[in-house]
């Protein structure tokens, strides 16, 4: 927090053997369910090596360069009958350059640029409970229960500085519920991807769902079962489901 205010700053500078990353973020977030507005700005440069694998063996090493920025403003009416609704407007910039090695059986370079405004909508159910040893051992936590969701849609065109006529979106849906005092059921689903309007096809579409069950057997013992599924369509050459 900046000078003890509600404004937050996040600075990252990393120089590693497989790349480097720099990020600056300044935000005034929704720090409470009754917070009426939020705004923020973020800029990032991320250069790294990406491994393309087959059965756990690295086949190719790609050089990936990524420049990104995001600015947003959001409004909320606060808590109303047990729910919180938030509306976002913003703009994103994304420029990615992928370089393949000379022995790669395909294109040696891919470049993507998206510059777009976006709108988003978020809902949160005001339902919390105080429990210990749920997500962290030996810590009393405010466990978020009930439903929450987020949906975002943007439109990138040549007029904005992007490449092509593209819809970009992402959505999440989450729920957590206690089935009695000792049984906690959690569900999470996520959808991300793009749709090329000129070509009439999706790109980098990833849909995932995760279900977990936590059984509190005693003060010292927990049983956890988890299942997840991921579906992809038209992944680009630099993306893999591993």
Order of alpha helices (4+ residues) and beta strands (2+ residues): beta-beta-beta-beta-beta-beta-beta-beta-beta-beta-beta-beta-beta
